[in-house]
Each structure stands twice: as structure tokens, then as C-alpha cells.
Amino acid sequence: MRRLFLTLTASVFSALPCLAQWFGTASDNIRTPRVITAGDWERLPVLTDGETLEISFDEMSHNYHRFTYHITHCDASWETSDLLESEYLDGFNDQPVDSWENSENTTFDYTHYRLQIPNEDIRLKVSGNYRVSIQEDDEELAWFRFSVSEGMPLLSMEQPTGNTDIDTRESHQQIGLTVNYSSLDVRNPDRELKVTVMQNHRFDNAAISPKATYENGRQLTFDHCSDLIFPAGNEFRRFEVINMYENVRRVDRISFHAPYYHAAVMTDREFHAYQYDDDHNGRFLVRYSNADDSDIQADYMFVHFRLESPEYQGGKLYVTGDFSGGSLTPEYEMEYADGAYQAPLLLKNGAYDYRYLWVPAGKNAGETAKTEGDWYETGNEYHAFLYYRPRNGRYDRLVSVSSTGR
């Protein structure tokens, strides 16, 4: 009950450094932030020419709020770049978020806000990383990140392999990567090119500026590169709460404790072997089975997670997935009681992938070994980002993005 009380009454979205997550909030009244690229809920927030993305979130009341948005251009490390606003935007910042609808027939009142980028008021002029700040009265309440790629075919990624320099077909996966920069005016690749490789769109364990194995002409090759070896993890766990009246995928029970609904996910246990599942690599989909428009007709409920295990020492355990933006913050931290780690989260009706990550004290990256295990067979998704800053350039162009895995 103490944890539930804190969830209802305290602002628990304390911020980590910006590199740690795709989005974040500074208010517990802002829920279900999402970024959908070109209408595809499974895509990373990376735009190419002519595409749009939709940013949305719920404010937990039926009171209208005049939210505005501010777009900032960032460098390859997601720090604010040196560009002037007029150099990366065609239009003006701090426009209102003017598309909103109240929820219908829900136990939790909320207002659904949405914003499309680019739009009639604002266009993006250059490639690279961007940060969108949602503000009210000059106070930031939420932020989102996305990228714009020039779409050049400069990256080639191999399928992940379990044959690594750490072990052979046991617990890790290694990525092979080639950068062909013959079409770019590069004289010092170590200084002008930057590579980032992500596993399942996670920032906490991303490979930042890995060292190429060798350079051949106008090509960088990352072959048996120790920086591109990742713990393989296991397939994501899944559950669905698509209405209030029936238990669907891995939901043990749904109950009503006035005035709200509660759903108990089936008790989880540590995995000690590879568990095949046709998951979505951490993604989630808002869906209410009886709705014409799930964005405003899906309800919220408290979803209770429980992992039976010994109590771990020297760190913290989190339940994570795309629904958390990859964040390792107190909202998603689990407490140990009665022989299990437990956490109640306020979530919107839908289908969710999730997993448990252990973060040792003093570290920022989550580990899967304790809870999920690491198995080379796991179907993971990898993305590589190639940034280019020419000599005397003032910002990092995102010239190419590539992916591999499943």
C-alpha cells in the first residue's frame, strides 16, 4: 500500500541524464508519452525525407492546458548543438499543442494531446538529433527525442552472431559493421565520423564511438570489435490488458477497487534457459478492444508486477520496456517483500513487452543476467547511426542509419 500511495500522490519521474532514455516527464500528471514515426508504432523515431512523426501524451484531467513545444537541435551526444534556431528550423518555436481530446467513459479522466512534426508552423532544415520540450508557463513537463537522417546508404550491418571473442554461442552477441564513406569529403575519419550502435533501442548499454578494427581506403570495418559485443539477454516478456472484463495474455486477474481497476500480471520467475517468444523487442501498443478510438477510450489501470526470486544485493531492480522510454528511474524501481520483487504501475489499456533489468550500484547500464539470463539465440534488434561533422562544421549530420536482427 505504501508503494501505491506514493504512485498516486508523489512525482516519481525524477530525471536521469538525457542520454538514458527516449522521453521523460517531470510531472506524474503526464502519462503514456509516445512517438510514432510515419504511422508505424514499431519504428524508431528516425525520420527520412518527407516523413512525419506524431508525439502524444495524456494529461490526467479534463482541464485544458495550454502546452507549447520547443524544438532544439542536438549533437551526436544529445547535447545542444551550436546552431542558431534559424539554422535548423523553418518557422518559429514555442507554438501551442493545439490538437487535444478529452477521454470518454473512463475511470481516469485524461486529455489526449498530439503534435505532428513537421507541420504547417514548423519545418526541420538539417539532419541530426532533435529534442522536443513540452512546456506550460515556461516550465518543462515532458520531453521527447527523435532524429532526422539523410538516408545515405553508407552503413552495412551483419546479422548478430553468438561467435564472439568473449564466448562461443553462449551468452553474448557480436555485431559486424562496415562504414563506406567514399561519397563524403572525409580527411580524418577518427575526428569527423561518429558511430553509435544500439541494442533494442536502449541508450543505457549503447556502444558510443566504437573503435574500428581497421581502415581500408575509404572504408571502416568493425570486425570482431570488442566494443560491439552485447549481452544477449532473453526474449521480452509480454502481457495484454485490452479491456477490463477478461484476462488475456499472461494476466492472472483483473479486479475493481473503487474507484480504479487493478490487473495482476502472472507471477514471473527468473529464466534459467532461453524462452522463445514472438515478441516486439520491447515495444507497446495502446489498444482497447471495445474502442473506436483507443487514444481517448482506452482506460488506465494499476498493473501489478511480481518477480519471485532471492533478494539481490548491491543494486536496484527495474521493470522496463518502451512504455518507460528505457528509463531507469524510481517510477519503475521494484521493491522486495514476501519473497518477491513487486511494483504497481499506472498503465493505459494495451499490449506490452517488458523485462527486468538489474543495475549494480555505481553503474548506469541495466543487466539481464540475473533475471532473464543471456542466451545467444535471443532475437535482438540492432541499429547503427553514422554522424558526420565536416572540417570546420558546426553540427553533427546524421547521414546514415542501418539495422539488423529481428
Order of alpha helices (4+ residues) and beta strands (2+ residues): alpha-beta-beta-beta-beta-beta-alpha-beta-beta-beta-beta-beta-beta-beta-beta-beta-beta-alpha-beta-beta-beta-beta-beta-beta-beta-beta-beta-beta-alpha-beta-beta-beta-beta-beta-beta-beta
